[in-house]
């Protein structure tokens, strides 16, 4: 049997991650089964379990991947010289308005097995660890209020986005997605950001 290279393993793993996103967006939370993911990725069940011990582990990898994508974009913008105030505003807007990924809602509402709970705890920590440095840098730059608790604020934003994505997955808005996201963004800006006039 020929050996599989690291590049091939990484490509197969990424195919499973991409397939999970595609299935979740097309078929919703209920359609997100191991069988549908394997079929979408065009791999065997054996290959699936060679990369991930469970569906929950795959869902956690999807969230990791999306978090990495977002933090990479943020760092690229900062390296290009985009003012940090604009980066923070764009990030909040991206998280609240654009990150409508049903796999996130599925991940957070998954079965209460030990594997699922451990995966959820790990990804909660991962999200906080990923975004606290940006928030801390924003405080140091005078863009975000100095009296905030960065860890608690990131966790709060994550909780709000979690609830928003659950509503999206259920199509359960009483008002509307647009109205609710506008209120959320306004509340974040009012609570977190130093007023523009104070930055002059």
Backbone as JSON Lines, residues from 0, in Angstrom:
{"i":0,"aa":"X","n":[0.85,-1.18,0.0],"ca":[0.0,0.0,0.0],"c":[0.89,1.25,0.0]}
{"i":1,"aa":"X","n":[0.67,2.19,-0.95],"ca":[1.53,3.38,-1.01],"c":[1.3,4.29,0.19]}
{"i":2,"aa":"X","n":[2.4,4.92,0.61],"ca":[2.3,5.84,1.76],"c":[1.66,7.15,1.32]}
{"i":3,"aa":"X","n":[0.84,7.69,2.22],"ca":[0.2,8.99,1.93],"c":[1.1,10.08,2.49]}
{"i":4,"aa":"X","n":[1.41,11.07,1.66],"ca":[2.28,12.17,2.09],"c":[1.52,13.1,3.03]}
{"i":5,"aa":"X","n":[2.28,13.92,3.73],"ca":[1.67,14.91,4.63],"c":[0.8,15.89,3.85]}
{"i":6,"aa":"X","n":[1.25,16.23,2.63],"ca":[0.47,17.14,1.79],"c":[-0.88,16.52,1.42]}
{"i":7,"aa":"X","n":[-0.86,15.22,1.09],"ca":[-2.1,14.54,0.75],"c":[-3.03,14.44,1.96]}
{"i":8,"aa":"X","n":[-2.45,14.17,3.12],"ca":[-3.25,14.11,4.35],"c":[-3.89,15.46,4.63]}
{"i":9,"aa":"X","n":[-3.09,16.52,4.49],"ca":[-3.61,17.87,4.75],"c":[-4.71,18.23,3.75]}
{"i":10,"aa":"X","n":[-4.52,17.81,2.49],"ca":[-5.53,18.1,1.46],"c":[-6.83,17.36,1.75]}
{"i":11,"aa":"X","n":[-6.74,16.1,2.17],"ca":[-7.94,15.32,2.51],"c":[-8.65,15.92,3.71]}
{"i":12,"aa":"X","n":[-7.88,16.35,4.7],"ca":[-8.47,16.97,5.9],"c":[-9.21,18.25,5.51]}
{"i":13,"aa":"X","n":[-8.56,19.07,4.64],"ca":[-9.2,20.31,4.21],"c":[-10.45,20.03,3.39]}
{"i":14,"aa":"X","n":[-10.43,18.96,2.59],"ca":[-11.61,18.58,1.81],"c":[-12.78,18.27,2.73]}
{"i":15,"aa":"X","n":[-12.51,17.59,3.83],"ca":[-13.57,17.29,4.8],"c":[-14.11,18.56,5.45]}
{"i":16,"aa":"X","n":[-13.21,19.49,5.77],"ca":[-13.64,20.77,6.36],"c":[-14.51,21.54,5.37]}
{"i":17,"aa":"X","n":[-14.04,21.65,4.13],"ca":[-14.81,22.37,3.1],"c":[-16.16,21.71,2.85]}
{"i":18,"aa":"X","n":[-16.18,20.38,2.85],"ca":[-17.43,19.64,2.62],"c":[-18.41,19.9,3.75]}
{"i":19,"aa":"X","n":[-17.92,19.99,4.97],"ca":[-18.79,20.25,6.13],"c":[-19.47,21.61,5.98]}
{"i":20,"aa":"X","n":[-18.71,22.6,5.59],"ca":[-19.27,23.94,5.38],"c":[-20.32,23.9,4.27]}
{"i":21,"aa":"X","n":[-19.99,23.23,3.16],"ca":[-20.92,23.16,2.02],"c":[-22.23,22.46,2.4]}
{"i":22,"aa":"X","n":[-22.12,21.35,3.11],"ca":[-23.34,20.61,3.51],"c":[-24.17,21.45,4.47]}
{"i":23,"aa":"X","n":[-23.52,22.08,5.45],"ca":[-24.25,22.88,6.43],"c":[-24.99,24.03,5.76]}
{"i":24,"aa":"X","n":[-24.32,24.69,4.81],"ca":[-24.94,25.84,4.15],"c":[-26.06,25.4,3.21]}
{"i":25,"aa":"X","n":[-25.92,24.24,2.59],"ca":[-26.93,23.76,1.65],"c":[-28.1,23.08,2.35]}
{"i":26,"aa":"X","n":[-27.79,22.2,3.32],"ca":[-28.82,21.34,3.91],"c":[-29.19,21.69,5.34]}
{"i":27,"aa":"X","n":[-28.5,22.66,5.91],"ca":[-28.81,23.06,7.28],"c":[-28.27,22.07,8.3]}
{"i":28,"aa":"X","n":[-28.58,22.37,9.54],"ca":[-28.06,21.58,10.66],"c":[-28.51,20.13,10.58]}
{"i":29,"aa":"X","n":[-29.77,19.9,10.23],"ca":[-30.3,18.53,10.2],"c":[-29.61,17.66,9.15]}
{"i":30,"aa":"X","n":[-29.12,18.28,8.09],"ca":[-28.47,17.52,7.03],"c":[-27.0,17.25,7.28]}
{"i":31,"aa":"X","n":[-26.49,17.74,8.39],"ca":[-25.05,17.65,8.66],"c":[-24.72,16.32,9.34]}
{"i":32,"aa":"X","n":[-24.72,15.26,8.53],"ca":[-24.4,13.93,9.04],"c":[-23.02,13.52,8.54]}
{"i":33,"aa":"X","n":[-22.43,12.57,9.23],"ca":[-21.13,12.05,8.78],"c":[-21.25,11.51,7.36]}
{"i":34,"aa":"X","n":[-22.32,10.8,7.06],"ca":[-22.52,10.24,5.72],"c":[-22.57,11.34,4.65]}
{"i":35,"aa":"X","n":[-23.31,12.43,4.93],"ca":[-23.42,13.5,3.93],"c":[-22.09,14.22,3.75]}
{"i":36,"aa":"X","n":[-21.32,14.37,4.82],"ca":[-20.01,15.04,4.74],"c":[-19.04,14.21,3.9]}
{"i":37,"aa":"X","n":[-19.01,12.9,4.17],"ca":[-18.14,11.99,3.43],"c":[-18.5,11.99,1.94]}
{"i":38,"aa":"X","n":[-19.8,11.95,1.64],"ca":[-20.25,11.96,0.24],"c":[-19.84,13.27,-0.44]}
{"i":39,"aa":"X","n":[-20.04,14.38,0.24],"ca":[-19.69,15.69,-0.33],"c":[-18.18,15.8,-0.59]}
{"i":40,"aa":"X","n":[-17.39,15.27,0.34],"ca":[-15.93,15.34,0.21],"c":[-15.38,14.33,-0.8]}
{"i":41,"aa":"X","n":[-16.18,13.3,-1.1],"ca":[-15.72,12.27,-2.02],"c":[-14.64,11.4,-1.42]}
{"i":42,"aa":"X","n":[-14.76,11.12,-0.12],"ca":[-13.79,10.27,0.57],"c":[-14.53,9.12,1.25]}
{"i":43,"aa":"X","n":[-13.78,8.17,1.75],"ca":[-14.38,7.03,2.44],"c":[-14.61,7.36,3.91]}
{"i":44,"aa":"X","n":[-15.48,6.59,4.55],"ca":[-15.69,6.75,5.99],"c":[-14.39,6.47,6.74]}
{"i":45,"aa":"X","n":[-13.6,5.53,6.23],"ca":[-12.31,5.23,6.86],"c":[-11.39,6.43,6.84]}
{"i":46,"aa":"X","n":[-11.4,7.18,5.73],"ca":[-10.56,8.38,5.66],"c":[-11.06,9.44,6.64]}
{"i":47,"aa":"X","n":[-12.4,9.56,6.74],"ca":[-12.97,10.49,7.72],"c":[-12.42,10.19,9.11]}
{"i":48,"aa":"X","n":[-12.56,8.94,9.53],"ca":[-12.15,8.58,10.88],"c":[-10.63,8.51,11.04]}
{"i":49,"aa":"X","n":[-9.91,8.49,9.93],"ca":[-8.47,8.61,10.0],"c":[-8.01,10.02,10.35]}
{"i":50,"aa":"X","n":[-8.91,10.98,10.11],"ca":[-8.58,12.39,10.4],"c":[-9.28,12.9,11.65]}
{"i":51,"aa":"X","n":[-10.49,12.44,11.89],"ca":[-11.29,12.95,13.0],"c":[-11.94,11.8,13.75]}
{"i":52,"aa":"X","n":[-11.82,11.78,15.07],"ca":[-12.42,10.69,15.84],"c":[-13.95,10.75,15.9]}
{"i":53,"aa":"X","n":[-14.52,11.93,15.6],"ca":[-15.97,12.1,15.7],"c":[-16.4,13.29,14.85]}
{"i":54,"aa":"X","n":[-17.69,13.39,14.62],"ca":[-18.23,14.55,13.9],"c":[-17.96,15.82,14.7]}
{"i":55,"aa":"X","n":[-18.05,15.73,16.03],"ca":[-17.8,16.92,16.86],"c":[-16.37,17.44,16.68]}
{"i":56,"aa":"X","n":[-15.43,16.51,16.56],"ca":[-14.03,16.92,16.35],"c":[-13.88,17.62,15.0]}
{"i":57,"aa":"X","n":[-14.61,17.15,13.98],"ca":[-14.59,17.81,12.68],"c":[-15.21,19.19,12.77]}
{"i":58,"aa":"X","n":[-16.33,19.32,13.45],"ca":[-16.98,20.63,13.59],"c":[-16.06,21.61,14.31]}
{"i":59,"aa":"X","n":[-15.35,21.13,15.32],"ca":[-14.39,21.99,16.02],"c":[-13.28,22.42,15.07]}
{"i":60,"aa":"X","n":[-12.84,21.52,14.19],"ca":[-11.8,21.87,13.21],"c":[-12.31,22.91,12.22]}
{"i":61,"aa":"X","n":[-13.59,22.83,11.87],"ca":[-14.18,23.84,10.97],"c":[-14.14,25.21,11.64]}
{"i":62,"aa":"X","n":[-14.54,25.27,12.9],"ca":[-14.52,26.55,13.61],"c":[-13.09,27.06,13.74]}
{"i":63,"aa":"X","n":[-12.15,26.16,14.04],"ca":[-10.73,26.54,14.1],"c":[-10.29,27.15,12.77]}
{"i":64,"aa":"X","n":[-10.66,26.49,11.68],"ca":[-10.26,26.94,10.34],"c":[-10.82,28.33,10.06]}
{"i":65,"aa":"X","n":[-12.1,28.54,10.37],"ca":[-12.72,29.84,10.12],"c":[-12.1,30.92,11.01]}
{"i":66,"aa":"X","n":[-11.78,30.56,12.25],"ca":[-11.13,31.51,13.16],"c":[-9.76,31.89,12.62]}
{"i":67,"aa":"X","n":[-9.01,30.9,12.13],"ca":[-7.69,31.17,11.55],"c":[-7.8,32.09,10.34]}
{"i":68,"aa":"X","n":[-8.78,31.83,9.48],"ca":[-8.98,32.68,8.29],"c":[-9.21,34.13,8.69]}
{"i":69,"aa":"X","n":[-10.07,34.32,9.68],"ca":[-10.44,35.66,10.1],"c":[-9.26,36.38,10.76]}
{"i":70,"aa":"X","n":[-8.54,35.69,11.64],"ca":[-7.4,36.34,12.32],"c":[-6.29,36.63,11.32]}
{"i":71,"aa":"X","n":[-6.12,35.79,10.31],"ca":[-5.11,36.05,9.27],"c":[-5.47,37.32,8.5]}
{"i":72,"aa":"X","n":[-6.76,37.48,8.16],"ca":[-7.2,38.7,7.47],"c":[-6.98,39.94,8.32]}
{"i":73,"aa":"X","n":[-7.29,39.82,9.61],"ca":[-7.1,40.96,10.53],"c":[-5.63,41.37,10.57]}
{"i":74,"aa":"X","n":[-4.73,40.39,10.75],"ca":[-3.3,40.71,10.82],"c":[-2.78,41.28,9.51]}
{"i":75,"aa":"X","n":[-3.29,40.78,8.39],"ca":[-2.88,41.31,7.09],"c":[-3.29,42.77,6.94]}
{"i":76,"aa":"X","n":[-4.51,43.1,7.38],"ca":[-4.98,44.49,7.31],"c":[-4.11,45.4,8.17]}
{"i":77,"aa":"X","n":[-3.78,44.94,9.37],"ca":[-2.95,45.76,10.26],"c":[-1.55,45.95,9.67]}
{"i":78,"aa":"X","n":[-0.99,44.89,9.06],"ca":[0.34,44.99,8.45],"c":[0.33,45.93,7.25]}
{"i":79,"aa":"X","n":[-0.83,46.03,6.57],"ca":[-0.95,46.95,5.44],"c":[-1.09,48.4,5.89]}
{"i":80,"aa":"X","n":[-1.24,48.59,7.2],"ca":[-1.36,49.94,7.74],"c":[-2.78,50.44,7.91]}
{"i":81,"aa":"X","n":[-3.76,49.55,7.77],"ca":[-5.15,49.95,8.01],"c":[-5.28,50.36,9.47]}
{"i":82,"aa":"X","n":[-5.85,51.53,9.75],"ca":[-6.0,51.96,11.14],"c":[-6.77,50.93,11.97]}
{"i":83,"aa":"X","n":[-6.3,50.71,13.19],"ca":[-6.88,49.66,14.02],"c":[-8.37,49.9,14.3]}
{"i":84,"aa":"X","n":[-8.78,51.17,14.36],"ca":[-10.2,51.47,14.58],"c":[-11.05,50.89,13.45]}
{"i":85,"aa":"X","n":[-10.58,51.05,12.21],"ca":[-11.3,50.5,11.07],"c":[-11.31,48.98,11.07]}
{"i":86,"aa":"X","n":[-10.19,48.39,11.5],"ca":[-10.09,46.92,11.55],"c":[-11.07,46.37,12.58]}
{"i":87,"aa":"X","n":[-11.13,47.01,13.76],"ca":[-12.04,46.53,14.81],"c":[-13.49,46.65,14.35]}
{"i":88,"aa":"X","n":[-13.84,47.79,13.76],"ca":[-15.22,47.97,13.27],"c":[-15.56,46.94,12.19]}
{"i":89,"aa":"X","n":[-14.64,46.73,11.26],"ca":[-14.88,45.76,10.18],"c":[-14.99,44.34,10.74]}
{"i":90,"aa":"X","n":[-14.19,44.01,11.76],"ca":[-14.23,42.68,12.35],"c":[-15.58,42.43,13.03]}
{"i":91,"aa":"X","n":[-16.04,43.4,13.8],"ca":[-17.35,43.25,14.46],"c":[-18.44,43.08,13.4]}
{"i":92,"aa":"X","n":[-18.37,43.9,12.36],"ca":[-19.36,43.8,11.28],"c":[-19.29,42.43,10.6]}
{"i":93,"aa":"X","n":[-18.07,41.96,10.33],"ca":[-17.88,40.66,9.69],"c":[-18.44,39.54,10.56]}
{"i":94,"aa":"X","n":[-18.14,39.57,11.84],"ca":[-18.59,38.52,12.75],"c":[-20.11,38.5,12.87]}
{"i":95,"aa":"X","n":[-20.7,39.67,12.98],"ca":[-22.14,39.74,13.24],"c":[-22.97,39.6,11.96]}
{"i":96,"aa":"X","n":[-22.58,40.3,10.9],"ca":[-23.4,40.3,9.69],"c":[-23.09,39.17,8.73]}
{"i":97,"aa":"X","n":[-21.8,38.85,8.58],"ca":[-21.39,38.0,7.46],"c":[-21.2,36.55,7.87]}
{"i":98,"aa":"X","n":[-20.76,36.3,9.09],"ca":[-20.39,34.93,9.47],"c":[-21.64,34.11,9.77]}
{"i":99,"aa":"X","n":[-22.47,33.96,8.73],"ca":[-23.72,33.2,8.85],"c":[-23.44,31.76,8.44]}
{"i":100,"aa":"X","n":[-22.77,31.04,9.32],"ca":[-22.35,29.7,8.99],"c":[-23.13,28.73,9.85]}
{"i":101,"aa":"X","n":[-24.02,27.96,9.24],"ca":[-24.9,27.11,10.03],"c":[-24.16,26.04,10.8]}
{"i":102,"aa":"X","n":[-22.95,25.72,10.34],"ca":[-22.17,24.72,11.08],"c":[-21.84,25.21,12.48]}
{"i":103,"aa":"X","n":[-21.74,26.53,12.66],"ca":[-21.47,27.06,14.0],"c":[-22.64,26.77,14.93]}
{"i":104,"aa":"X","n":[-23.84,27.0,14.44],"ca":[-25.01,26.7,15.25],"c":[-25.1,25.21,15.54]}
{"i":105,"aa":"X","n":[-24.77,24.4,14.55],"ca":[-24.8,22.96,14.74],"c":[-23.77,22.54,15.78]}
{"i":106,"aa":"X","n":[-22.6,23.13,15.69],"ca":[-21.53,22.8,16.64],"c":[-21.97,23.11,18.07]}
{"i":107,"aa":"X","n":[-22.56,24.29,18.25],"ca":[-22.93,24.73,19.59],"c":[-24.13,23.99,20.13]}
{"i":108,"aa":"X","n":[-24.97,23.43,19.26],"ca":[-26.17,22.74,19.75],"c":[-26.03,21.24,19.59]}
{"i":109,"aa":"X","n":[-24.8,20.76,19.42],"ca":[-24.57,19.33,19.2],"c":[-24.96,18.5,20.41]}
{"i":110,"aa":"X","n":[-24.84,17.21,20.22],"ca":[-25.2,16.26,21.28],"c":[-24.37,16.53,22.53]}
{"i":111,"aa":"X","n":[-24.94,16.2,23.67],"ca":[-24.27,16.44,24.94],"c":[-23.34,15.32,25.36]}
{"i":112,"aa":"X","n":[-22.71,14.65,24.4],"ca":[-21.76,13.6,24.73],"c":[-20.49,14.22,25.3]}
{"i":113,"aa":"X","n":[-19.68,13.4,25.95],"ca":[-18.41,13.9,26.5],"c":[-17.53,14.49,25.41]}
{"i":114,"aa":"X","n":[-17.45,13.81,24.25],"ca":[-16.65,14.32,23.13],"c":[-17.14,15.68,22.67]}
{"i":115,"aa":"X","n":[-18.48,15.82,22.55],"ca":[-19.05,17.08,22.08],"c":[-18.78,18.2,23.09]}
{"i":116,"aa":"X","n":[-18.95,17.91,24.37],"ca":[-18.72,18.93,25.39],"c":[-17.26,19.34,25.45]}
{"i":117,"aa":"X","n":[-16.35,18.37,25.34],"ca":[-14.92,18.71,25.34],"c":[-14.56,19.55,24.13]}
{"i":118,"aa":"X","n":[-15.1,19.18,22.97],"ca":[-14.83,19.95,21.76],"c":[-15.37,21.37,21.88]}
{"i":119,"aa":"X","n":[-16.56,21.52,22.45],"ca":[-17.14,22.85,22.62],"c":[-16.3,23.7,23.58]}
{"i":120,"aa":"X","n":[-15.86,23.1,24.68],"ca":[-15.02,23.85,25.63],"c":[-13.71,24.28,24.98]}
{"i":121,"aa":"X","n":[-13.11,23.38,24.19],"ca":[-11.84,23.71,23.55],"c":[-12.02,24.85,22.55]}
{"i":122,"aa":"X","n":[-13.1,24.81,21.77],"ca":[-13.27,25.85,20.77],"c":[-13.66,27.18,21.41]}
{"i":123,"aa":"X","n":[-14.4,27.15,22.51],"ca":[-14.69,28.39,23.24],"c":[-13.38,29.07,23.67]}
{"i":124,"aa":"X","n":[-12.46,28.26,24.22],"ca":[-11.16,28.78,24.65],"c":[-10.37,29.3,23.45]}
{"i":125,"aa":"X","n":[-10.45,28.56,22.33],"ca":[-9.71,28.94,21.11],"c":[-10.16,30.3,20.59]}
{"i":126,"aa":"X","n":[-11.46,30.53,20.6],"ca":[-11.99,31.8,20.11],"c":[-11.52,32.95,21.0]}
{"i":127,"aa":"X","n":[-11.59,32.75,22.31],"ca":[-11.13,33.79,23.23],"c":[-9.65,34.07,23.0]}
{"i":128,"aa":"X","n":[-8.83,33.01,22.94],"ca":[-7.39,33.18,22.75],"c":[-7.06,33.87,21.43]}
{"i":129,"aa":"X","n":[-7.86,33.62,20.4],"ca":[-7.59,34.19,19.08],"c":[-7.83,35.7,19.03]}
{"i":130,"aa":"X","n":[-8.87,36.17,19.74],"ca":[-9.27,37.57,19.58],"c":[-8.88,38.5,20.73]}
{"i":131,"aa":"X","n":[-8.48,37.95,21.88],"ca":[-8.06,38.81,22.99],"c":[-6.86,39.69,22.61]}
{"i":132,"aa":"X","n":[-5.83,39.17,21.89],"ca":[-4.71,40.05,21.53],"c":[-5.13,41.27,20.72]}
{"i":133,"aa":"X","n":[-6.08,41.09,19.78],"ca":[-6.55,42.23,18.99],"c":[-7.26,43.24,19.88]}
{"i":134,"aa":"X","n":[-8.09,42.75,20.78],"ca":[-8.81,43.64,21.67],"c":[-7.84,44.38,22.59]}
{"i":135,"aa":"X","n":[-6.85,43.67,23.1],"ca":[-5.84,44.29,23.97],"c":[-5.06,45.36,23.2]}
{"i":136,"aa":"X","n":[-4.67,45.06,21.96],"ca":[-3.97,46.04,21.13],"c":[-4.85,47.25,20.84]}
{"i":137,"aa":"X","n":[-6.16,47.01,20.71],"ca":[-7.1,48.11,20.46],"c":[-7.23,49.01,21.69]}
{"i":138,"aa":"X","n":[-7.17,48.42,22.86],"ca":[-7.18,49.22,24.09],"c":[-5.91,50.07,24.14]}
{"i":139,"aa":"X","n":[-4.76,49.44,23.87],"ca":[-3.48,50.15,23.91],"c":[-3.41,51.27,22.88]}
{"i":140,"aa":"X","n":[-4.12,51.08,21.75],"ca":[-4.13,52.11,20.7],"c":[-5.14,53.21,20.98]}
{"i":141,"aa":"X","n":[-5.91,53.06,22.07],"ca":[-6.89,54.08,22.42],"c":[-8.18,54.01,21.63]}
{"i":142,"aa":"X","n":[-8.41,52.89,20.94],"ca":[-9.61,52.73,20.12],"c":[-10.74,52.12,20.94]}
{"i":143,"aa":"X","n":[-10.4,51.18,21.82],"ca":[-11.37,50.51,22.68],"c":[-11.2,51.04,24.09]}
{"i":144,"aa":"X","n":[-12.31,51.17,24.81],"ca":[-12.29,51.7,26.17],"c":[-11.3,50.95,27.05]}
{"i":145,"aa":"X","n":[-10.56,51.66,27.9],"ca":[-9.52,51.01,28.7],"c":[-10.05,50.21,29.89]}
{"i":146,"aa":"X","n":[-11.32,50.39,30.24],"ca":[-11.84,49.74,31.44],"c":[-12.52,48.41,31.17]}
{"i":147,"aa":"X","n":[-12.37,47.87,29.95],"ca":[-13.03,46.6,29.64],"c":[-12.19,45.42,30.1]}
{"i":148,"aa":"X","n":[-12.83,44.26,30.21],"ca":[-12.17,42.99,30.51],"c":[-12.08,42.23,29.18]}
{"i":149,"aa":"X","n":[-10.9,42.21,28.53],"ca":[-10.82,41.65,27.18],"c":[-11.35,40.22,27.05]}
{"i":150,"aa":"X","n":[-10.98,39.33,27.98],"ca":[-11.47,37.95,27.89],"c":[-12.99,37.88,27.96]}
{"i":151,"aa":"X","n":[-13.55,38.59,28.92],"ca":[-15.01,38.56,29.1],"c":[-15.72,39.19,27.91]}
{"i":152,"aa":"X","n":[-15.14,40.25,27.34],"ca":[-15.76,40.9,26.19],"c":[-15.76,39.98,24.97]}
{"i":153,"aa":"X","n":[-14.63,39.32,24.71],"ca":[-14.58,38.39,23.57],"c":[-15.58,37.26,23.78]}
{"i":154,"aa":"X","n":[-15.65,36.73,25.0],"ca":[-16.6,35.66,25.27],"c":[-18.04,36.14,25.12]}
{"i":155,"aa":"X","n":[-18.3,37.38,25.53],"ca":[-19.64,37.94,25.37],"c":[-20.01,38.08,23.89]}
{"i":156,"aa":"X","n":[-19.07,38.6,23.09],"ca":[-19.33,38.73,21.65],"c":[-19.59,37.35,21.04]}
{"i":157,"aa":"X","n":[-18.81,36.37,21.46],"ca":[-19.0,35.01,20.97],"c":[-20.38,34.47,21.33]}
{"i":158,"aa":"X","n":[-20.83,34.75,22.55],"ca":[-22.17,34.31,22.98],"c":[-23.26,34.97,22.14]}
{"i":159,"aa":"X","n":[-23.1,36.24,21.87],"ca":[-24.1,36.96,21.07],"c":[-24.15,36.39,19.65]}
{"i":160,"aa":"X","n":[-22.97,36.14,19.05],"ca":[-22.93,35.59,17.7],"c":[-23.5,34.18,17.68]}
{"i":161,"aa":"X","n":[-23.21,33.41,18.74],"ca":[-23.77,32.07,18.88],"c":[-25.3,32.12,18.85]}
{"i":162,"aa":"X","n":[-25.88,33.01,19.63],"ca":[-27.34,33.15,19.65],"c":[-27.89,33.62,18.31]}
{"i":163,"aa":"X","n":[-27.18,34.54,17.69],"ca":[-27.61,35.05,16.38],"c":[-27.6,33.95,15.34]}
{"i":164,"aa":"X","n":[-26.54,33.13,15.33],"ca":[-26.47,32.04,14.35],"c":[-27.51,30.96,14.62]}
{"i":165,"aa":"X","n":[-27.88,30.75,15.88],"ca":[-28.97,29.81,16.17],"c":[-30.28,30.32,15.58]}
{"i":166,"aa":"X","n":[-30.54,31.62,15.75],"ca":[-31.75,32.21,15.16],"c":[-31.73,32.04,13.64]}
{"i":167,"aa":"X","n":[-30.56,32.25,13.04],"ca":[-30.45,32.11,11.58],"c":[-30.72,30.67,11.17]}
{"i":168,"aa":"X","n":[-30.14,29.72,11.9],"ca":[-30.33,28.31,11.56],"c":[-31.79,27.9,11.68]}
{"i":169,"aa":"X","n":[-32.5,28.49,12.64],"ca":[-33.91,28.15,12.86],"c":[-34.87,29.02,12.05]}
{"i":170,"aa":"X","n":[-34.32,30.05,11.4],"ca":[-35.14,31.08,10.76],"c":[-36.18,31.57,11.76]}
{"i":171,"aa":"X","n":[-35.68,31.92,12.97],"ca":[-36.58,32.21,14.08],"c":[-36.62,33.66,14.53]}
{"i":172,"aa":"X","n":[-36.42,34.61,13.6],"ca":[-36.45,36.03,13.99],"c":[-37.88,36.53,14.17]}
{"i":173,"aa":"X","n":[-38.1,37.26,15.24],"ca":[-39.37,37.96,15.43],"c":[-39.29,39.3,14.69]}
{"i":174,"aa":"X","n":[-38.16,40.0,14.82],"ca":[-37.96,41.24,14.06],"c":[-37.43,40.85,12.68]}
{"i":175,"aa":"X","n":[-36.13,40.9,12.49],"ca":[-35.5,40.41,11.25],"c":[-34.01,40.33,11.52]}
{"i":176,"aa":"X","n":[-33.3,39.59,10.67],"ca":[-31.85,39.48,10.79],"c":[-31.21,40.86,10.71]}
{"i":177,"aa":"X","n":[-31.61,41.66,9.7],"ca":[-31.02,42.99,9.52],"c":[-31.25,43.9,10.72]}
{"i":178,"aa":"X","n":[-32.48,43.9,11.23],"ca":[-32.78,44.78,12.36],"c":[-32.0,44.37,13.6]}
{"i":179,"aa":"X","n":[-31.95,43.08,13.85],"ca":[-31.24,42.61,15.04],"c":[-29.74,42.85,14.93]}
{"i":180,"aa":"X","n":[-29.15,42.58,13.77],"ca":[-27.71,42.81,13.63],"c":[-27.36,44.29,13.74]}
{"i":181,"aa":"X","n":[-28.22,45.16,13.25],"ca":[-27.98,46.6,13.4],"c":[-27.94,47.01,14.87]}
{"i":182,"aa":"X","n":[-28.87,46.47,15.66],"ca":[-28.89,46.78,17.09],"c":[-27.65,46.22,17.78]}
{"i":183,"aa":"X","n":[-27.24,45.0,17.42],"ca":[-26.07,44.38,18.04],"c":[-24.82,45.2,17.75]}
{"i":184,"aa":"X","n":[-24.63,45.59,16.49],"ca":[-23.45,46.36,16.12],"c":[-23.44,47.71,16.82]}
{"i":185,"aa":"X","n":[-24.59,48.37,16.88],"ca":[-24.67,49.66,17.57],"c":[-24.34,49.5,19.06]}
{"i":186,"aa":"X","n":[-24.84,48.43,19.68],"ca":[-24.57,48.2,21.1],"c":[-23.08,47.92,21.33]}
{"i":187,"aa":"X","n":[-22.46,47.11,20.47],"ca":[-21.03,46.83,20.61],"c":[-20.22,48.12,20.47]}
{"i":188,"aa":"X","n":[-20.55,48.9,19.45],"ca":[-19.78,50.13,19.22],"c":[-19.93,51.1,20.39]}
{"i":189,"aa":"X","n":[-21.16,51.23,20.9],"ca":[-21.38,52.16,22.0],"c":[-20.65,51.72,23.27]}
{"i":190,"aa":"X","n":[-20.66,50.4,23.53],"ca":[-20.03,49.89,24.75],"c":[-18.51,49.81,24.63]}
{"i":191,"aa":"X","n":[-18.01,49.37,23.47],"ca":[-16.59,49.07,23.35],"c":[-15.72,50.23,22.9]}
{"i":192,"aa":"X","n":[-16.19,50.96,21.89],"ca":[-15.3,51.89,21.21],"c":[-15.26,53.26,21.86]}
{"i":193,"aa":"X","n":[-14.07,53.84,21.88],"ca":[-13.92,55.22,22.3],"c":[-14.59,56.08,21.23]}
{"i":194,"aa":"X","n":[-15.46,57.04,21.62],"ca":[-16.14,57.86,20.62],"c":[-15.17,58.54,19.66]}
{"i":195,"aa":"X","n":[-15.55,58.65,18.39],"ca":[-14.69,59.21,17.37],"c":[-14.18,60.6,17.74]}
{"i":196,"aa":"X","n":[-15.06,61.42,18.34],"ca":[-14.63,62.78,18.7],"c":[-13.51,62.77,19.73]}
{"i":197,"aa":"X","n":[-13.46,61.71,20.56],"ca":[-12.4,61.61,21.56],"c":[-11.07,61.19,20.96]}
{"i":198,"aa":"X","n":[-11.11,60.65,19.73],"ca":[-9.9,60.19,19.07],"c":[-9.19,61.33,18.35]}
{"i":199,"aa":"X","n":[-9.86,62.47,18.22],"ca":[-9.26,63.6,17.49],"c":[-8.31,64.36,18.38]}
